[in-house]
Amino acid sequence: MKAFVLTFFIIIITSCASNPPVNSAETIDAGNQSGGSMGNTIKIRGQIQIYGNEPHTFVGIAAEDGTEYAVFPPAKEDELRTLQGYLIEFTVVLLDEPQGFGSLFLKGGTVTPIEWKIQ
């Protein structure tokens, strides 16, 4: 029985070790966005929400209808962090393609806030 268990663990360890690591990191150059990545301008009424745990946090917009949008670029995230808890009307550009870390988790899409007004 011990030989069976030992053989089983050796097979599992060997099969895991033979798979190459997956590189899921993607470099995004916010300064060189092509015109094809821009989407539609929309209005969203909702609140700023901070997701994750320090030091890995990101900003999103939680709309009144329950949709959660990722905010991109990071400079806009820094501006919006202080507005957490307020009901805000945002004018945003809904990007055609996901951008940034928050887009991995928030499935409403990625937005770039243009302007906002506290309600």
Helices and strands as residue ranges (DSSP letters): H 2-17, G 30-32, G 35-37, E 40-53, E 56-63, E 68-71, H 74-80, G 81-83, E 88-94, G 101-104, E 110-118
